[in-house]
Amino acid sequence: MLAAVSDARAPGSTERPRGGLPDARAPGSTERPRGGLPDARAPESTERPRGGLPDARAPGSTEHVRRNRAAWDRWAAEYAGPGLDNWAIAEPCWGIWGIPQRQAGVLPDAVDGLDSIELGCGTGYVSAWLGRGGARPVGLDNSPAQLATARQLQDRFGLRFPLIHASAEQAPFADASFDLAISEYGASIWCDPYAWIPEAARLLRPGGLLIFLVNSVLLMLTIPDTDGVPAAERLLRPYFGMHRFEWLDDESVEFHLCHGDMIRLLRGCGFQVEDLLELRPGPGATTRHPLATLEWARKWPCEEVWKARKLATSASR
Ligand SMILES: C[S@@+](CC[C@H](N)C(=O)[O-])C[C@H]1O[C@@H](n2cnc3c(N)ncnc32)[C@H](O)[C@@H]1O
């Protein structure tokens, strides 16, 4: 059966989301992926528009937001330690293998003077990195508990920027307020792409840059349902129609699109795709995150970073 009942609530297990999260650098991380139901079996699978721009405020965008808020409020305490570690590092490191910025090239060379918004900021370390680089960051998150951690870390590190409690599918900002929108396993996997990407397009100024890091499509197709078992070397679920993933054992909902659908969505929202970085760890890389073995991740990307530029004029809107 495709959907596994995970043991996330079994005695001794740490209850965490399965989406790949960059807390691998935190000692003791036992985060693991779990299999899910592609949206072909999800009740909302027909709500997704294929062409054009959906209304980010459409009814139906709120049910998963509420579920993910509850999940993240419960998980938040486990993310305070990894958040602290990531606030403390001098050079940004990305993904479960902690690939340094100078190798990964996720951020632009210069962020000085940019108005940035982090969509699903969690503990806020990406915005802290941007702030240290001279940007004017804003962090937005759906979970009050995660934002409380971010505030504590702001106090601890003496670096403050606005932290907004909202869903990235309905961001309370005027059109064209930002130069950079970024999401590292935030809105990029926890929001419906057909809602949050149009919203990111609305928030960005012409010429603004959208950067988001997600589990790779290959990983989402090969990750077994079994707890703690890394990605397989064969495809375990369908590629076509991938969109909404939900789990039998907790209330959270994730979203992952296949590449063709993502490109069409970005272009439909007035973006030009500039890059798709497929993160590859170095030969000696380590991770505590059991999403994929190093051997696997050296052969196939387990994480990918999209970079898309909002065109000055959007013919499609
Ligand atoms: C793993 S964290 C990613 C943030 C950051 N990179 C980190 O690891 O702390 C995922 C975050 O996405 C947030 N999130 C989930 N759904 C969201 C939504 N609809 N709008 C904004 N944030 C959301 C969660 O509350 C959580 O803080």
The ligand as a Gaussian input file, in Angstrom:
#p B3LYP/6-31G(d) Opt

LIG

0 1
 C       11.086000      23.477000       8.453000
 S       10.398000      25.040000       8.670000
 C       11.277000      25.921000       7.422000
 C       11.759000      27.218000       7.933000
 C       13.213000      27.295000       8.251000
 N       14.022000      27.032000       7.066000
 C       13.529000      26.388000       9.404000
 O       13.953000      25.237000       9.192000
 O       13.361000      26.793000      10.547000
 C        8.785000      24.973000       7.902000
 C        7.978000      26.178000       8.272000
 O        6.936000      26.373000       7.329000
 C        5.888000      26.965000       8.039000
 N        4.641000      26.923000       7.293000
 C        3.817000      25.876000       7.076000
 N        2.749000      26.266000       6.402000
 C        2.870000      27.591000       6.176000
 C        2.062000      28.579000       5.550000
 N        0.882000      28.263000       5.009000
 N        2.506000      29.832000       5.514000
 C        3.685000      30.179000       6.074000
 N        4.482000      29.293000       6.703000
 C        4.085000      28.024000       6.749000
 C        5.837000      26.181000       9.319000
 O        5.092000      26.819000      10.310000
 C        7.311000      26.030000       9.639000
 O        7.757000      27.017000      10.510000

